[in-house]
Amino acid sequence: RPVDGAYWSLQVELFFYVCIFTLYKLNLLKHIKPVLILWLSLAFIQFSLNSHGYLDQLPDWLHMGVKIFKIAGVLVWIHLFALGMIIYRRMKDGHYQWPWDIPIVALCLAYAYMDHDGQYLALVVGLLAVFGVLAQGWLKHISIRPLVFLGTISYSLYLIHQNISYVVMRELYKVSSNASLNLLIALSMAILIASGIT
């Protein structure tokens, strides 16, 4: 049984880091942009094969390889990792690499729509816009202590928030039916514990 439903993304992140480490060992990180285009293309191929029922018709060794990558999530979520890498390179280098970035962004957005829906695409575009503005340095004025603090404890909070908050709220409902108050107390306790862990 899953320990915490929020932990599903840890598997995706872990396999992604394994892929990046493999690229590093193969000395391919310096060619990351064409690698991303190939990676995204594989995601499209996997989606097409799966949606048309051709995946089961592949040879066993190839079907197993595709299935492993699908379970790992490195094909399903590569569009988000790729967008993140583009934003990171913009922040590090001070400029976008337009000859490569335009087709990569286009592929990412196309995959987001194809594999999900228009609402999800709008969410991805919105997040891309926010992080794009951040990369430009236009949000420096929001670097205030409360937000910096939440950013500092965010990973610890992610790790412990779900189960601990559910346990706290379940116990609180035994003495109070005020949902808003119970949620506020549970959130405060999760932040307090995350601060201690950090």
N, C-alpha and C positions, 0 to 999 in steps of 0.2 A: 504494500500500500504506500502511495506517495507520502513522504514526510510533510511536505508543504507544496501546495499547488503552484506557488509562485516560483518554485525552483526549476520549472521546465526550461527556462531560458538559460540556466547554467549549463545544461547539456549542449545547447546550441553554441554558446560562447566557447565552451571547452573544445568542441570539434573545430570551430572556426580558428581558434588559436593553434590547434594542431596543424591545420592547413597552412596558416601563415608561417609557422615554424618550418614546415616542409618547404615552402617557397623560399624561405630564408636560407635553408641548408642547400637548396638547389641554385642559390644566387639569382633568384628570379624577382626579388622584391624591387630591384631597380627597373624592372619592366612590369610593374604592378598594373598599370593602366590597360595594356593589351591583355594581360592575364585576367583582369576583371571583365573585359568584354567577352573573353572566352568563357569565363565562369558563368556570366549572365546568360550567354547563349546556351550553355548546358542546362541551365534552369528552365529556359524556354522549351528546349527539346524534351526534358523530363516531364514538364507540364503537358506538352502536346501528346507525348506517348501515353501518359497516364489518362488524360481526358478522353482519348480515342480508344482506350482499351488495348493498346499495343504493348504495354509494359510487360504483360505476362507472356508475350510471344517472343521476347528476347531470349537469347541463350542464357542458361542458368547462371554462368559466371558473370555476365553483364547485368542480368536482372538483379543479382545479389549485390553487385557494386552500386547500382542505382538506388536500390532499396536502402542500403546502408547510408548513403549520402542523404536520402530523403528523410530517414529516421533521425539522422544527426542534425538535420535542419539547415545544412550549409548550402543547399540549393534553394530551399523555400524562402530563407531569410537573407540571401546574399544581396538582394536589392537594398536592404537597410544598412548592411555592413559597407557596401560600396559607397553609398551616399555619405556615410560617416567618414570613410577614408578620404573622400574628396574634400569634405569640410575640414578635416584635420590637416590635409596638405595645404589648403588655403591658409589656415592659421599659422602653419609652420613656415611656409615659403613666402607668404604675403601676396600671393596671386594665384589665380586659377590656371590650369593647363587646358585652355579651351579646345585645342584640337582633339584631345582625348575626353575631356569632361562632358562635352555636349552629348556625344553618343552614349556615354555611360549613364548620364542622368536620364536621357530619353528611354534607354532600355530599362532602367530601374522603375521609372514611372509607368511604363507600358506593362511591365510584369506585375506591379502593384495592382493595376486595374484588372489585368487578365486573371490573376490568381485569386483576387478578392472581389472588390466592387468599386463603384464610384465613390462611395462614402469613405472607404479605406484610402483610396487614392487622394481624396481631399485632405485626409488626416496626414498622409505622408508629405503632401505638398506644403501643408501648413507647418509641419515640423521642419521641413527643409528650409522654408522661408525664415523661421525663427533662428535656426542654427546658422543660416547664411548671414543674417543680420549680426549675429553674435561673432561670426568669423571676421566680419568687417570692422569689428570693434565699436559698434554703435550702441551696445548695451552696457558699457562700462559703468554707467550711472546706477545700475541696479546691483552693483557689487557692494551690498551693504551687509553688515554683520549677521543679521538673522538668516539671510539667504546663503551666505558663505558657510554658516554653521550647518544648515540643512544639507548643503552640498557635501560638507565634510563627513557627515554621518549617513549619507544616502545609501551607501552600499550595505552598511550594517543594518540600517532600517529595512532595506529590501530583504535581507536574509531572515529577519525575525518578525516582521510586522504581522504576517497573516495568522499563524497559529496562536501567537501570544495575544493578539488583539481579540481573536475569537474566544479564547479562554476567559480573558478579562471581561468581555461583554456578556458572555454566558453567566458568569458569576454576578455581574452587576444587575442583570435582568431579574435575579432572584430577589433583589431588594428595591429595584426601581424600574419603572416602565418607561422612563424618559429616554427615548432613543438618542436624542441629540446629546444629552448629558453623558450617557454611557459611551457614545462614540468619542466624545471629547476626552473623557478619562482614559479610554483605551488607547487613543492616539498619543496622549501625553505620556502614558507609561511606556509605549513602544519607543517614543523619542528618547525618553530617559534611559531605557535599557540600551538602545543603540548608541547613545552618547557614552555610556559606560564601556561598551564593547570597543568603540573607536578609540 
